[in-house]
Amino acid sequence: MRADVSIIKGWIEPQSQVLDLGCGDGSFLTLLKQEKNIFDCGLDLDPDNITKCLLAGINVIEQDLDKGLANFSDNSFDTVLLTQTLQAVQKPDVLVDEMLRIGKKCIITFPNFAYWRYRFYLIAKGRMPVSPYIPYEWYNTPNIHFCTIKDFDALCKEKNIKVLNRTVVDENYKNSILMNLNSNFFGINAIYQISK
């Protein structure tokens, strides 16, 4: 289980309806069902993940996020989750709009590609960074839209999206004093709670 789970979990109300986009094996939804008594629904494309979700008792739909969320009505969920997936979809801005249409609140997490170690790696080695958090080579990465914290802040401002909560964390998922100095430079992951 990823370390950002405790932060996200704190933003989800008990007994709420939660949609997890790119839910993986359903382990996070399982945890939320156990600890928050949520009504769950997950979307994923991987057949192995779908099987794991079904075996765990998670409601799951096989669906490609790049094809939209038209099968969900407006305000049909209390919270819509998109964790570590924003950078891997074709049209992240459109997906954020759709999330805000179907969810009263949305939680989005993504790796900050302006993180100082990534910058240094690129300068020192002249190659795209590879790390435990971004373990792919440039040619096999699922990340197609590299995003920084400043980029996402600008998107929120452009679309008049309310940022209800924002936490930027380091490698240990801690919000250190350095985050207050320059979160775009020192933060490795961003965790946002947004609404219309």
Secondary structure, 3 states (H helix, E strand, C coil): CCCCHHHHHHCCCCCCEEEEECCCCCHHHHHHHHHHCCEEEEEECCHHHHHHHHHCCCCEEECCHHHCCCCCCCCCEEEEEEECCHHHCCCHHHHHHHHHHHEEEEEEEEECCCCHHHHHHHHHHCCCCCCCCCCCCCCCCCCCCCCCHHHHHHHHHHCCCEEEEEEEECCCCCCCHHHHHHHHHHCCEEEEEEEC
